[in-house]
Amino acid sequence: MKQNDNADRVILGIDPGTTITGFGLLRVSGKTPTIIAIGIFDLRKKEDHYQKIRTIFEETLALIDQYHPDELAIEAPFFGKNIQSMLKLGRAQGAAISAALYRDMPVFEYAPRKIKMSITGQGQASKEQVASMLMRILSFKDDNFILDATDALGAALCHFYESGKPGIEKGVKSWKEYVAKNQDKIKQ
């Protein structure tokens, strides 16, 4: 999805989890992202898994109603060895996605490796490296940040970067092939 470079928009990033769900909101003005809010939904006191899912839905909906984001960028669950953990994480992700869809927001999903790569240049970067880079890029300092919150902010910033890239036409398998087919459109 190519965005108008001059259009203001708000991107909500979510890092889903059944213990802590992180969120981050960015305002994009032209080509400049600025942080609006960052935080977590702390679900540790809730023992019932279904109440956690409900809370994620309700809290995500509350953020949407308060900040009126244009898009949701969400971190995709990573593939682990524990199937039960994967199922619970998928449910948490589904609750946040459902809240966005309930408010007719487009949803964009990014793998953790993709987010890390877009923020730090390394797909294997640690959560701390991502947080440190985000603080530099977005010029904010928070000694008490929670990594789930910065992961969510990373998803929002990754989406900002990805939505500004030109798309490749269908049927074109590489940039080399795209350039060859579009010589007349490319400025020399």
Secondary structure, DSSP 8 states (H G I E B T S, - for coil): ----TT--EEEEEEE--SSEEEEEEEEEETTEEEEEEEEEEE-TT---HHHHHHHHHHHHHHHHHHH--SEEEEE-----S-HHHHHHHHHHHHHHHHHHHHTT--EEEE-HHHHHHHHHS-TT--HHHHHHHHHHHHT---TT--HHHHHHHHHHHHHHHHHTS----TT--SHHHHHHHTTTTS--
